[in-house]
C-alpha cells in the first residue's frame, strides 16, 4: 500500500500547487481599438481639420467684406461730397447763365 499512498499523496500535492483559471472573459476595457474605431477617429480628426479651415475662411471673408465696406463708405462719402459740390457749381452756373439771358433779353427789348 505504500505505493498507492505515495502516489495519492503526490497527486493531491500536485493538484494543490497548480492554479486554476477562474474566468474565461474579462470585464475591463479593451486595450486595443478595432479597425472601425480607428477609422472613425481618423475621419473625426480630418473633419475637424476641414471644419477649422472652413471657419478660418469664413472669418477672413467677413474681415475682407468689412474692410471693403469701410473703404467703399469712405469713397462713397467722398463721391457724394464731390457730387453735391458739382451740383452746387452747376446750379450757380445755371443761375449765372439765366441772369445773362435775362440781361440779353432786356438789351434786345431796349434796342427795339
VOFI-902026 format. One record per atom (N, C-alpha, C, O): residue number from 1; residue in three letters; atom name; x, y, z. Coordinates in nm, 2 decimals, m for minus. Layout:
N
ATOM|num|residuo|atomo|c1|c2|c3
ATOM|NUM|ALA|CA|X|Y|Z
...
This chain:
112
ATOM|num|residuo|atomo|c1|c2|c3
ATOM|1|UNK|N|0.08|m0.12|0.00
ATOM|1|UNK|CA|0.00|0.00|0.00
ATOM|1|UNK|C|0.08|0.13|0.00
ATOM|1|UNK|O|0.03|0.24|m0.03
ATOM|2|UNK|N|0.20|0.11|0.03
ATOM|2|UNK|CA|0.28|0.23|0.04
ATOM|2|UNK|C|0.29|0.29|m0.10
ATOM|2|UNK|O|0.31|0.42|m0.12
ATOM|3|UNK|N|0.29|0.21|m0.21
ATOM|3|UNK|CA|0.29|0.27|m0.34
ATOM|3|UNK|C|0.17|0.35|m0.37
ATOM|3|UNK|O|0.18|0.46|m0.42
ATOM|4|UNK|N|0.05|0.29|m0.34
ATOM|4|UNK|CA|m0.07|0.37|m0.36
ATOM|4|UNK|C|m0.08|0.50|m0.28
ATOM|4|UNK|O|m0.12|0.60|m0.32
ATOM|5|UNK|N|m0.03|0.49|m0.16
ATOM|5|UNK|CA|m0.03|0.60|m0.07
ATOM|5|UNK|C|0.06|0.71|m0.12
ATOM|5|UNK|O|0.03|0.83|m0.11
ATOM|6|UNK|N|0.18|0.67|m0.16
ATOM|6|UNK|CA|0.27|0.77|m0.21
ATOM|6|UNK|C|0.22|0.84|m0.34
ATOM|6|UNK|O|0.24|0.96|m0.36
ATOM|7|UNK|N|0.16|0.76|m0.43
ATOM|7|UNK|CA|0.10|0.81|m0.55
ATOM|7|UNK|C|m0.01|0.91|m0.52
ATOM|7|UNK|O|m0.02|1.01|m0.58
ATOM|8|UNK|N|m0.10|0.87|m0.43
ATOM|8|UNK|CA|m0.21|0.95|m0.39
ATOM|8|UNK|C|m0.16|1.08|m0.33
ATOM|8|UNK|O|m0.22|1.19|m0.35
ATOM|9|UNK|N|m0.06|1.07|m0.25
ATOM|9|UNK|CA|0.00|1.19|m0.18
ATOM|9|UNK|C|0.06|1.29|m0.28
ATOM|9|UNK|O|0.04|1.41|m0.27
ATOM|10|UNK|N|0.13|1.23|m0.38
ATOM|10|UNK|CA|0.18|1.31|m0.49
ATOM|10|UNK|C|0.07|1.38|m0.57
ATOM|10|UNK|O|0.09|1.49|m0.61
ATOM|11|UNK|N|m0.03|1.31|m0.60
ATOM|11|UNK|CA|m0.14|1.36|m0.68
ATOM|11|UNK|C|m0.21|1.48|m0.61
ATOM|11|UNK|O|m0.24|1.58|m0.68
ATOM|12|UNK|N|m0.24|1.46|m0.49
ATOM|12|UNK|CA|m0.30|1.57|m0.42
ATOM|12|UNK|C|m0.21|1.69|m0.40
ATOM|12|UNK|O|m0.26|1.80|m0.40
ATOM|13|UNK|N|m0.08|1.66|m0.39
ATOM|13|UNK|CA|0.01|1.77|m0.37
ATOM|13|UNK|C|0.02|1.85|m0.50
ATOM|13|UNK|O|0.03|1.97|m0.50
ATOM|14|UNK|N|0.02|1.78|m0.62
ATOM|14|UNK|CA|0.03|1.85|m0.75
ATOM|14|UNK|C|m0.10|1.93|m0.77
ATOM|14|UNK|O|m0.09|2.04|m0.83
ATOM|15|UNK|N|m0.21|1.87|m0.73
ATOM|15|UNK|CA|m0.33|1.94|m0.76
ATOM|15|UNK|C|m0.34|2.07|m0.67
ATOM|15|UNK|O|m0.40|2.17|m0.72
ATOM|16|UNK|N|m0.29|2.07|m0.56
ATOM|16|UNK|CA|m0.29|2.19|m0.48
ATOM|16|UNK|C|m0.20|2.30|m0.53
ATOM|16|UNK|O|m0.23|2.42|m0.50
ATOM|17|UNK|N|m0.09|2.27|m0.60
ATOM|17|UNK|CA|0.00|2.37|m0.64
ATOM|17|UNK|C|m0.03|2.42|m0.78
ATOM|17|UNK|O|0.02|2.53|m0.82
ATOM|18|UNK|N|m0.11|2.36|m0.86
ATOM|18|UNK|CA|m0.15|2.40|m0.99
ATOM|18|UNK|C|m0.26|2.50|m0.98
ATOM|18|UNK|O|m0.37|2.46|m0.93
ATOM|19|UNK|N|m0.24|2.63|m1.03
ATOM|19|UNK|CA|m0.35|2.73|m1.02
ATOM|19|UNK|C|m0.46|2.70|m1.12
ATOM|19|UNK|O|m0.43|2.65|m1.23
ATOM|20|UNK|N|m0.58|2.73|m1.09
ATOM|20|UNK|CA|m0.69|2.71|m1.18
ATOM|20|UNK|C|m0.72|2.84|m1.24
ATOM|20|UNK|O|m0.70|2.95|m1.18
ATOM|21|UNK|N|m0.78|2.84|m1.36
ATOM|21|UNK|CA|m0.83|2.95|m1.43
ATOM|21|UNK|C|m0.96|2.98|m1.38
ATOM|21|UNK|O|m1.05|2.90|m1.38
ATOM|22|UNK|N|m0.98|3.11|m1.33
ATOM|22|UNK|CA|m1.11|3.14|m1.26
ATOM|22|UNK|C|m1.22|3.20|m1.36
ATOM|22|UNK|O|m1.33|3.17|m1.34
ATOM|23|UNK|N|m1.17|3.27|m1.46
ATOM|23|UNK|CA|m1.27|3.33|m1.55
ATOM|23|UNK|C|m1.22|3.32|m1.69
ATOM|23|UNK|O|m1.10|3.33|m1.72
ATOM|24|UNK|N|m1.32|3.30|m1.78
ATOM|24|UNK|CA|m1.28|3.29|m1.93
ATOM|24|UNK|C|m1.29|3.42|m2.00
ATOM|24|UNK|O|m1.25|3.43|m2.11
ATOM|25|UNK|N|m1.35|3.52|m1.94
ATOM|25|UNK|CA|m1.36|3.65|m2.00
ATOM|25|UNK|C|m1.32|3.76|m1.90
ATOM|25|UNK|O|m1.31|3.74|m1.78
ATOM|26|UNK|N|m1.31|3.88|m1.96
ATOM|26|UNK|CA|m1.27|4.00|m1.88
ATOM|26|UNK|C|m1.37|4.11|m1.89
ATOM|26|UNK|O|m1.43|4.12|m1.99
ATOM|27|UNK|N|m1.39|4.18|m1.78
ATOM|27|UNK|CA|m1.48|4.29|m1.78
ATOM|27|UNK|C|m1.41|4.43|m1.79
ATOM|27|UNK|O|m1.47|4.53|m1.78
ATOM|28|UNK|N|m1.28|4.43|m1.81
ATOM|28|UNK|CA|m1.21|4.55|m1.83
ATOM|28|UNK|C|m1.22|4.61|m1.97
ATOM|28|UNK|O|m1.27|4.54|m2.06
ATOM|29|UNK|N|m1.19|4.74|m1.99
ATOM|29|UNK|CA|m1.20|4.80|m2.12
ATOM|29|UNK|C|m1.10|4.74|m2.21
ATOM|29|UNK|O|m0.99|4.69|m2.18
ATOM|30|UNK|N|m1.14|4.74|m2.34
ATOM|30|UNK|CA|m1.05|4.69|m2.44
ATOM|30|UNK|C|m0.92|4.78|m2.45
ATOM|30|UNK|O|m0.93|4.90|m2.45
ATOM|31|UNK|N|m0.81|4.72|m2.46
ATOM|31|UNK|CA|m0.68|4.79|m2.47
ATOM|31|UNK|C|m0.66|4.83|m2.61
ATOM|31|UNK|O|m0.59|4.94|m2.64
ATOM|32|UNK|N|m0.70|4.76|m2.71
ATOM|32|UNK|CA|m0.68|4.79|m2.85
ATOM|32|UNK|C|m0.81|4.83|m2.92
ATOM|32|UNK|O|m0.92|4.79|m2.88
ATOM|33|UNK|N|m0.79|4.92|m3.02
ATOM|33|UNK|CA|m0.91|4.97|m3.09
ATOM|33|UNK|C|m0.93|4.88|m3.21
ATOM|33|UNK|O|m0.83|4.82|m3.27
ATOM|34|UNK|N|m1.05|4.86|m3.25
ATOM|34|UNK|CA|m1.08|4.78|m3.37
ATOM|34|UNK|C|m1.05|4.87|m3.50
ATOM|34|UNK|O|m1.03|4.99|m3.48
ATOM|35|UNK|N|m1.05|4.81|m3.61
ATOM|35|UNK|CA|m1.03|4.89|m3.73
ATOM|35|UNK|C|m1.14|4.99|m3.76
ATOM|35|UNK|O|m1.11|5.10|m3.80
ATOM|36|UNK|N|m1.26|4.96|m3.72
ATOM|36|UNK|CA|m1.37|5.06|m3.74
ATOM|36|UNK|C|m1.35|5.18|m3.64
ATOM|36|UNK|O|m1.37|5.29|m3.69
ATOM|37|UNK|N|m1.31|5.15|m3.52
ATOM|37|UNK|CA|m1.29|5.26|m3.43
ATOM|37|UNK|C|m1.17|5.35|m3.47
ATOM|37|UNK|O|m1.18|5.47|m3.46
ATOM|38|UNK|N|m1.07|5.29|m3.52
ATOM|38|UNK|CA|m0.95|5.37|m3.57
ATOM|38|UNK|C|m0.99|5.45|m3.69
ATOM|38|UNK|O|m0.95|5.57|m3.70
ATOM|39|UNK|N|m1.07|5.40|m3.78
ATOM|39|UNK|CA|m1.12|5.47|m3.90
ATOM|39|UNK|C|m1.21|5.59|m3.85
ATOM|39|UNK|O|m1.20|5.70|m3.91
ATOM|40|UNK|N|m1.29|5.56|m3.75
ATOM|40|UNK|CA|m1.38|5.67|m3.70
ATOM|40|UNK|C|m1.30|5.78|m3.65
ATOM|40|UNK|O|m1.32|5.90|m3.67
ATOM|41|UNK|N|m1.20|5.75|m3.57
ATOM|41|UNK|CA|m1.11|5.85|m3.51
ATOM|41|UNK|C|m1.04|5.93|m3.62
ATOM|41|UNK|O|m1.02|6.05|m3.61
ATOM|42|UNK|N|m0.99|5.86|m3.72
ATOM|42|UNK|CA|m0.92|5.93|m3.83
ATOM|42|UNK|C|m1.02|6.03|m3.90
ATOM|42|UNK|O|m0.98|6.14|m3.94
ATOM|43|UNK|N|m1.14|5.98|m3.93
ATOM|43|UNK|CA|m1.23|6.06|m4.00
ATOM|43|UNK|C|m1.28|6.18|m3.91
ATOM|43|UNK|O|m1.30|6.29|m3.97
ATOM|44|UNK|N|m1.29|6.16|m3.78
ATOM|44|UNK|CA|m1.32|6.27|m3.70
ATOM|44|UNK|C|m1.21|6.38|m3.70
ATOM|44|UNK|O|m1.24|6.50|m3.70
ATOM|45|UNK|N|m1.09|6.33|m3.70
ATOM|45|UNK|CA|m0.98|6.43|m3.70
ATOM|45|UNK|C|m0.97|6.51|m3.83
ATOM|45|UNK|O|m0.95|6.63|m3.83
ATOM|46|UNK|N|m1.00|6.44|m3.94
ATOM|46|UNK|CA|m1.00|6.50|m4.07
ATOM|46|UNK|C|m1.12|6.60|m4.08
ATOM|46|UNK|O|m1.10|6.71|m4.13
ATOM|47|UNK|N|m1.23|6.56|m4.03
ATOM|47|UNK|CA|m1.35|6.65|m4.03
ATOM|47|UNK|C|m1.32|6.78|m3.95
ATOM|47|UNK|O|m1.36|6.89|m3.99
ATOM|48|UNK|N|m1.26|6.76|m3.84
ATOM|48|UNK|CA|m1.22|6.87|m3.75
ATOM|48|UNK|C|m1.13|6.97|m3.82
ATOM|48|UNK|O|m1.14|7.09|m3.81
ATOM|49|UNK|N|m1.03|6.91|m3.89
ATOM|49|UNK|CA|m0.93|6.99|m3.96
ATOM|49|UNK|C|m1.00|7.07|m4.07
ATOM|49|UNK|O|m0.98|7.19|m4.09
ATOM|50|UNK|N|m1.09|7.01|m4.15
ATOM|50|UNK|CA|m1.16|7.08|m4.26
ATOM|50|UNK|C|m1.25|7.18|m4.20
ATOM|50|UNK|O|m1.26|7.29|m4.26
ATOM|51|UNK|N|m1.32|7.15|m4.09
ATOM|51|UNK|CA|m1.41|7.25|m4.03
ATOM|51|UNK|C|m1.34|7.37|m3.98
ATOM|51|UNK|O|m1.38|7.48|m4.00
ATOM|52|UNK|N|m1.22|7.35|m3.92
ATOM|52|UNK|CA|m1.14|7.46|m3.87
ATOM|52|UNK|C|m1.10|7.55|m3.99
ATOM|52|UNK|O|m1.10|7.67|m3.98
ATOM|53|UNK|N|m1.06|7.49|m4.10
ATOM|53|UNK|CA|m1.01|7.56|m4.22
ATOM|53|UNK|C|m1.13|7.64|m4.28
ATOM|53|UNK|O|m1.11|7.76|m4.32
ATOM|54|UNK|N|m1.25|7.58|m4.28
ATOM|54|UNK|CA|m1.37|7.65|m4.33
ATOM|54|UNK|C|m1.40|7.77|m4.25
ATOM|54|UNK|O|m1.44|7.88|m4.30
ATOM|55|UNK|N|m1.40|7.75|m4.12
ATOM|55|UNK|CA|m1.43|7.86|m4.02
ATOM|55|UNK|C|m1.33|7.98|m4.04
ATOM|55|UNK|O|m1.37|8.09|m4.04
ATOM|56|UNK|N|m1.20|7.94|m4.06
ATOM|56|UNK|CA|m1.10|8.05|m4.08
ATOM|56|UNK|C|m1.13|8.12|m4.21
ATOM|56|UNK|O|m1.11|8.24|m4.22
ATOM|57|UNK|N|m1.17|8.05|m4.31
ATOM|57|UNK|CA|m1.20|8.11|m4.44
ATOM|57|UNK|C|m1.32|8.20|m4.43
ATOM|57|UNK|O|m1.32|8.31|m4.49
ATOM|58|UNK|N|m1.42|8.16|m4.36
ATOM|58|UNK|CA|m1.54|8.24|m4.34
ATOM|58|UNK|C|m1.50|8.37|m4.27
ATOM|58|UNK|O|m1.55|8.48|m4.30
ATOM|59|UNK|N|m1.43|8.35|m4.16
ATOM|59|UNK|CA|m1.39|8.47|m4.08
ATOM|59|UNK|C|m1.30|8.57|m4.16
ATOM|59|UNK|O|m1.32|8.69|m4.15
ATOM|60|UNK|N|m1.21|8.52|m4.25
ATOM|60|UNK|CA|m1.13|8.60|m4.33
ATOM|60|UNK|C|m1.22|8.67|m4.43
ATOM|60|UNK|O|m1.20|8.79|m4.46
ATOM|61|UNK|N|m1.32|8.60|m4.49
ATOM|61|UNK|CA|m1.41|8.67|m4.58
ATOM|61|UNK|C|m1.49|8.78|m4.52
ATOM|61|UNK|O|m1.51|8.89|m4.58
ATOM|62|UNK|N|m1.54|8.76|m4.39
ATOM|62|UNK|CA|m1.61|8.86|m4.32
ATOM|62|UNK|C|m1.52|8.98|m4.30
ATOM|62|UNK|O|m1.56|9.10|m4.31
ATOM|63|UNK|N|m1.39|8.95|m4.26
ATOM|63|UNK|CA|m1.30|9.06|m4.24
ATOM|63|UNK|C|m1.27|9.15|m4.36
ATOM|63|UNK|O|m1.27|9.27|m4.36
ATOM|64|UNK|N|m1.26|9.08|m4.48
ATOM|64|UNK|CA|m1.24|9.15|m4.60
ATOM|64|UNK|C|m1.36|9.23|m4.64
ATOM|64|UNK|O|m1.35|9.34|m4.69
ATOM|65|UNK|N|m1.48|9.17|m4.62
ATOM|65|UNK|CA|m1.60|9.24|m4.65
ATOM|65|UNK|C|m1.62|9.36|m4.57
ATOM|65|UNK|O|m1.66|9.47|m4.62
ATOM|66|UNK|N|m1.58|9.36|m4.44
ATOM|66|UNK|CA|m1.59|9.47|m4.36
ATOM|66|UNK|C|m1.49|9.58|m4.41
ATOM|66|UNK|O|m1.53|9.70|m4.41
ATOM|67|UNK|N|m1.37|9.54|m4.45
ATOM|67|UNK|CA|m1.28|9.64|m4.50
ATOM|67|UNK|C|m1.32|9.71|m4.63
ATOM|67|UNK|O|m1.31|9.83|m4.65
ATOM|68|UNK|N|m1.38|9.62|m4.72
ATOM|68|UNK|CA|m1.43|9.68|m4.84
ATOM|68|UNK|C|m1.55|9.77|m4.82
ATOM|68|UNK|O|m1.55|9.88|m4.88
ATOM|69|UNK|N|m1.64|9.73|m4.72
ATOM|69|UNK|CA|m1.75|9.82|m4.69
ATOM|69|UNK|C|m1.70|9.95|m4.63
ATOM|69|UNK|O|m1.75|10.06|m4.66
ATOM|70|UNK|N|m1.60|9.94|m4.55
ATOM|70|UNK|CA|m1.54|10.06|m4.49
ATOM|70|UNK|C|m1.48|10.15|m4.59
ATOM|70|UNK|O|m1.50|10.27|m4.59
ATOM|71|UNK|N|m1.40|10.09|m4.68
ATOM|71|UNK|CA|m1.34|10.17|m4.79
ATOM|71|UNK|C|m1.44|10.23|m4.88
ATOM|71|UNK|O|m1.43|10.35|m4.92
ATOM|72|UNK|N|m1.54|10.15|m4.92
ATOM|72|UNK|CA|m1.65|10.20|m5.00
ATOM|72|UNK|C|m1.73|10.31|m4.94
ATOM|72|UNK|O|m1.77|10.41|m5.00
ATOM|73|UNK|N|m1.74|10.30|m4.81
ATOM|73|UNK|CA|m1.81|10.40|m4.73
ATOM|73|UNK|C|m1.74|10.53|m4.74
ATOM|73|UNK|O|m1.80|10.64|m4.76
ATOM|74|UNK|N|m1.61|10.53|m4.72
ATOM|74|UNK|CA|m1.52|10.65|m4.73
ATOM|74|UNK|C|m1.53|10.70|m4.87
ATOM|74|UNK|O|m1.55|10.82|m4.89
ATOM|75|UNK|N|m1.52|10.62|m4.97
ATOM|75|UNK|CA|m1.52|10.66|m5.11
ATOM|75|UNK|C|m1.66|10.71|m5.15
ATOM|75|UNK|O|m1.67|10.81|m5.22
ATOM|76|UNK|N|m1.76|10.65|m5.10
ATOM|76|UNK|CA|m1.90|10.70|m5.13
ATOM|76|UNK|C|m1.92|10.83|m5.06
ATOM|76|UNK|O|m1.99|10.92|m5.12
ATOM|77|UNK|N|m1.87|10.85|m4.94
ATOM|77|UNK|CA|m1.89|10.98|m4.88
ATOM|77|UNK|C|m1.81|11.09|m4.96
ATOM|77|UNK|O|m1.87|11.20|m4.98
ATOM|78|UNK|N|m1.69|11.05|m5.00
ATOM|78|UNK|CA|m1.62|11.15|m5.08
ATOM|78|UNK|C|m1.69|11.18|m5.21
ATOM|78|UNK|O|m1.70|11.29|m5.26
ATOM|79|UNK|N|m1.74|11.07|m5.27
ATOM|79|UNK|CA|m1.81|11.08|m5.40
ATOM|79|UNK|C|m1.94|11.17|m5.38
ATOM|79|UNK|O|m1.97|11.25|m5.46
ATOM|80|UNK|N|m2.01|11.14|m5.27
ATOM|80|UNK|CA|m2.13|11.22|m5.25
ATOM|80|UNK|C|m2.10|11.36|m5.22
ATOM|80|UNK|O|m2.18|11.45|m5.26
ATOM|81|UNK|N|m1.99|11.39|m5.15
ATOM|81|UNK|CA|m1.95|11.53|m5.13
ATOM|81|UNK|C|m1.91|11.60|m5.26
ATOM|81|UNK|O|m1.95|11.71|m5.28
ATOM|82|UNK|N|m1.84|11.52|m5.34
ATOM|82|UNK|CA|m1.80|11.58|m5.47
ATOM|82|UNK|C|m1.92|11.60|m5.56
ATOM|82|UNK|O|m1.93|11.71|m5.63
ATOM|83|UNK|N|m2.02|11.51|m5.56
ATOM|83|UNK|CA|m2.14|11.53|m5.64
ATOM|83|UNK|C|m2.22|11.65|m5.59
ATOM|83|UNK|O|m2.27|11.72|m5.67
ATOM|84|UNK|N|m2.23|11.67|m5.46
ATOM|84|UNK|CA|m2.31|11.78|m5.42
ATOM|84|UNK|C|m2.23|11.91|m5.45
ATOM|84|UNK|O|m2.29|12.02|m5.47
ATOM|85|UNK|N|m2.10|11.91|m5.44
ATOM|85|UNK|CA|m2.02|12.02|m5.48
ATOM|85|UNK|C|m2.04|12.06|m5.63
ATOM|85|UNK|O|m2.06|12.17|m5.67
ATOM|86|UNK|N|m2.04|11.95|m5.72
ATOM|86|UNK|CA|m2.06|11.97|m5.86
ATOM|86|UNK|C|m2.20|12.02|m5.89
ATOM|86|UNK|O|m2.23|12.10|m5.97
ATOM|87|UNK|N|m2.30|11.97|m5.81
ATOM|87|UNK|CA|m2.44|12.02|m5.82
ATOM|87|UNK|C|m2.45|12.16|m5.79
ATOM|87|UNK|O|m2.52|12.24|m5.85
ATOM|88|UNK|N|m2.38|12.20|m5.68
ATOM|88|UNK|CA|m2.38|12.34|m5.64
ATOM|88|UNK|C|m2.32|12.43|m5.75
ATOM|88|UNK|O|m2.37|12.54|m5.78
ATOM|89|UNK|N|m2.21|12.38|m5.81
ATOM|89|UNK|CA|m2.15|12.46|m5.92
ATOM|89|UNK|C|m2.24|12.47|m6.04
ATOM|89|UNK|O|m2.25|12.58|m6.10
ATOM|90|UNK|N|m2.31|12.36|m6.07
ATOM|90|UNK|CA|m2.40|12.36|m6.18
ATOM|90|UNK|C|m2.51|12.46|m6.16
ATOM|90|UNK|O|m2.55|12.53|m6.25
ATOM|91|UNK|N|m2.57|12.46|m6.04
ATOM|91|UNK|CA|m2.68|12.55|m6.01
ATOM|91|UNK|C|m2.63|12.69|m6.02
ATOM|91|UNK|O|m2.70|12.78|m6.07
ATOM|92|UNK|N|m2.51|12.72|m5.97
ATOM|92|UNK|CA|m2.45|12.85|m5.98
ATOM|92|UNK|C|m2.44|12.89|m6.12
ATOM|92|UNK|O|m2.47|13.01|m6.16
ATOM|93|UNK|N|m2.38|12.80|m6.20
ATOM|93|UNK|CA|m2.36|12.83|m6.34
ATOM|93|UNK|C|m2.49|12.86|m6.41
ATOM|93|UNK|O|m2.51|12.95|m6.49
ATOM|94|UNK|N|m2.59|12.77|m6.38
ATOM|94|UNK|CA|m2.72|12.79|m6.44
ATOM|94|UNK|C|m2.79|12.92|m6.40
ATOM|94|UNK|O|m2.84|12.99|m6.49
ATOM|95|UNK|N|m2.78|12.96|m6.28
ATOM|95|UNK|CA|m2.83|13.09|m6.24
ATOM|95|UNK|C|m2.76|13.20|m6.31
ATOM|95|UNK|O|m2.82|13.31|m6.34
ATOM|96|UNK|N|m2.63|13.19|m6.32
ATOM|96|UNK|CA|m2.55|13.29|m6.39
ATOM|96|UNK|C|m2.59|13.30|m6.53
ATOM|96|UNK|O|m2.61|13.41|m6.58
ATOM|97|UNK|N|m2.61|13.19|m6.60
ATOM|97|UNK|CA|m2.65|13.19|m6.74
ATOM|97|UNK|C|m2.79|13.25|m6.75
ATOM|97|UNK|O|m2.82|13.32|m6.85
ATOM|98|UNK|N|m2.87|13.22|m6.65
ATOM|98|UNK|CA|m3.01|13.27|m6.66
ATOM|98|UNK|C|m3.01|13.42|m6.64
ATOM|98|UNK|O|m3.08|13.49|m6.71
ATOM|99|UNK|N|m2.92|13.47|m6.56
ATOM|99|UNK|CA|m2.91|13.61|m6.54
ATOM|99|UNK|C|m2.86|13.68|m6.67
ATOM|99|UNK|O|m2.91|13.78|m6.71
ATOM|100|UNK|N|m2.76|13.62|m6.73
ATOM|100|UNK|CA|m2.71|13.67|m6.86
ATOM|100|UNK|C|m2.82|13.67|m6.97
ATOM|100|UNK|O|m2.83|13.76|m7.04
ATOM|101|UNK|N|m2.89|13.56|m6.97
ATOM|101|UNK|CA|m3.00|13.55|m7.07
ATOM|101|UNK|C|m3.10|13.66|m7.05
ATOM|101|UNK|O|m3.15|13.72|m7.14
ATOM|102|UNK|N|m3.14|13.69|m6.92
ATOM|102|UNK|CA|m3.23|13.80|m6.89
ATOM|102|UNK|C|m3.18|13.93|m6.93
ATOM|102|UNK|O|m3.24|14.02|m6.99
ATOM|103|UNK|N|m3.05|13.95|m6.90
ATOM|103|UNK|CA|m2.98|14.07|m6.94
ATOM|103|UNK|C|m2.98|14.09|m7.09
ATOM|103|UNK|O|m3.01|14.20|m7.14
ATOM|104|UNK|N|m2.96|13.99|m7.17
ATOM|104|UNK|CA|m2.96|14.00|m7.31
ATOM|104|UNK|C|m3.10|14.03|m7.36
ATOM|104|UNK|O|m3.12|14.11|m7.45
ATOM|105|UNK|N|m3.20|13.96|m7.30
ATOM|105|UNK|CA|m3.33|13.98|m7.34
ATOM|105|UNK|C|m3.37|14.13|m7.32
ATOM|105|UNK|O|m3.44|14.19|m7.40
ATOM|106|UNK|N|m3.33|14.18|m7.20
ATOM|106|UNK|CA|m3.36|14.32|m7.18
ATOM|106|UNK|C|m3.29|14.41|m7.27
ATOM|106|UNK|O|m3.34|14.52|m7.32
ATOM|107|UNK|N|m3.17|14.37|m7.31
ATOM|107|UNK|CA|m3.09|14.45|m7.40
ATOM|107|UNK|C|m3.16|14.46|m7.54
ATOM|107|UNK|O|m3.17|14.56|m7.61
ATOM|108|UNK|N|m3.21|14.34|m7.58
ATOM|108|UNK|CA|m3.27|14.33|m7.71
ATOM|108|UNK|C|m3.40|14.41|m7.71
ATOM|108|UNK|O|m3.44|14.47|m7.80
ATOM|109|UNK|N|m3.48|14.40|m7.60
ATOM|109|UNK|CA|m3.60|14.48|m7.58
ATOM|109|UNK|C|m3.58|14.63|m7.59
ATOM|109|UNK|O|m3.65|14.70|m7.65
ATOM|110|UNK|N|m3.46|14.67|m7.53
ATOM|110|UNK|CA|m3.43|14.81|m7.53
ATOM|110|UNK|C|m3.39|14.86|m7.67
ATOM|110|UNK|O|m3.42|14.97|m7.70
ATOM|111|UNK|N|m3.34|14.77|m7.75
ATOM|111|UNK|CA|m3.30|14.81|m7.88
ATOM|111|UNK|C|m3.42|14.82|m7.97
ATOM|111|UNK|O|m3.41|14.88|m8.08
ATOM|112|UNK|N|m3.52|14.76|m7.94
ATOM|112|UNK|CA|m3.64|14.76|m8.03
ATOM|112|UNK|C|m3.72|14.87|m8.02
ATOM|112|UNK|O|m3.82|14.88|m8.08
